[in-house]
Amino acid sequence: MKNEVKSLTGLRGVVALWVAFFHFSFFRNEFIQDIVGKGYVAVDIFFVLSAFLLTVSYSGKLKDLNYKGLEVFYKKRINRIYPVYIVSVIFIALFLVKTSVAGFLINAALLQCFFNPDYLLNVVYWSLSTEWICYLIFPFMLWFVLQYKIRSEILIITSLVLRFVLPYLPGHLYIGSEHPMEVGESPRYLDLPYGLVSLLRTISSYFLGIGAALLPQFKMKRENLIMYIILILFASMLFVEKGLLFIPLLSALMIKYLYEGKSNHLKAFLETKVIYLLGNISYSLYIIHYMVKKQDFVIVNNYHLNNLLLISFSLLLSYFSYMLIERKVKIFKV
């Protein structure tokens, strides 16, 4: 694998900020709301990007499954996801939300996707839970793909088919489904954050990320032009409800080009210092912004200005979280 690809770190930052605006703001302007209001699909881009980077990092290391390789992989994943996460869980349980011992343990163990969504201490935890499960099975998924030489095209088609059928699957496939949820199901297309369906949604994105990473390297004369065409298609799909089905696929192709392609305006933008920093704090931002959102702080009476200030406050907290926890705290020495 190459050294860090800054444009992909920057992409993660843009996507995290998109999620933050989605949770904080509603715009009366239809054009703006069509973009901001589709921020829930940004989570799928996170999944695709994770799977892509894990594949390019470990495709050589996980060809043969062995205890040492698995141990190092899991320790690195715990170091990446758990320190900020468990601090947030403890903080929420102590100061923000009344919860049972069972609820705390379910959240601490990242098992929320298997239980009634009312156990969620933070709305965004559903995606951390499903991604954690995907981390657990990823080495075996990748080994199977490499061992049996599964074609990238098959993974990509399987992902699209699975994503297409997801809205038609029962939405109450979780432990405790006999108890009605206090939170309602989303009417938005492919906004599926609960139970087994949410896990399948994440696995679908992982198929895309693995498939894109294992595609042959793109070598085309006008690859920058193709990159911009993908970007235009991506933006266009936000204005077509069923078009959201293809957002993860287009993001996978975009990630592939950013990883392998030549310099272009998009890459330069994502590598700027501000966007790169945003990418570095994106994980903390993803967790913290909804904690801030749920407090309903009113700093100024102007709705949009107040939300902008709260997002800025979330960014500030995320920076300190990144500097003091993400960079400093490692559970395992690897």
Sequence and secondary structure as in RCSB ss.txt:
>XXXX:A:sequence
MKNEVKSLTGLRGVVALWVAFFHFSFFRNEFIQDIVGKGYVAVDIFFVLSAFLLTVSYSGKLKDLNYKGLEVFYK
KRINRIYPVYIVSVIFIALFLVKTSVAGFLINAALLQCFFNPDYLLNVVYWSLSTEWICYLIFPFMLWFVLQYKI
RSEILIITSLVLRFVLPYLPGHLYIGSEHPMEVGESPRYLDLPYGLVSLLRTISSYFLGIGAALLPQFKMKRENL
IMYIILILFASMLFVEKGLLFIPLLSALMIKYLYEGKSNHLKAFLETKVIYLLGNISYSLYIIHYMVKKQDFVIV
NNYHLNNLLLISFSLLLSYFSYMLIERKVKIFKV
>XXXX:A:secstr
  S  HHHHHHHHHHHHHHHHHHH   SSHHHHHHHTTGGGHHHHHHHHHHHHHHHHHTTTSSS  HHHHHHHHH
HHHHHHHHHHHHHHHHIIIII    HHHHHHHHTT GGGB GGG SSTTHHHHHHHHHHHHHHHHHHHHHHHTT 
 HHHHHHHHHHHHHHGGGS S  SBTTTS  SS    STT   SHHHHHHHHHHHHHHHHHHHHS     TTHHH
HHHHHHHHHHHHTTSGGGGGGHHHHHHHHHHHHHHS   HHHHHHTSHHHHHHHHTHHHHHHHHHHHHTTT  SS
S HHHHHHHHHHHHHHHHHHHIIIIITT  SS  
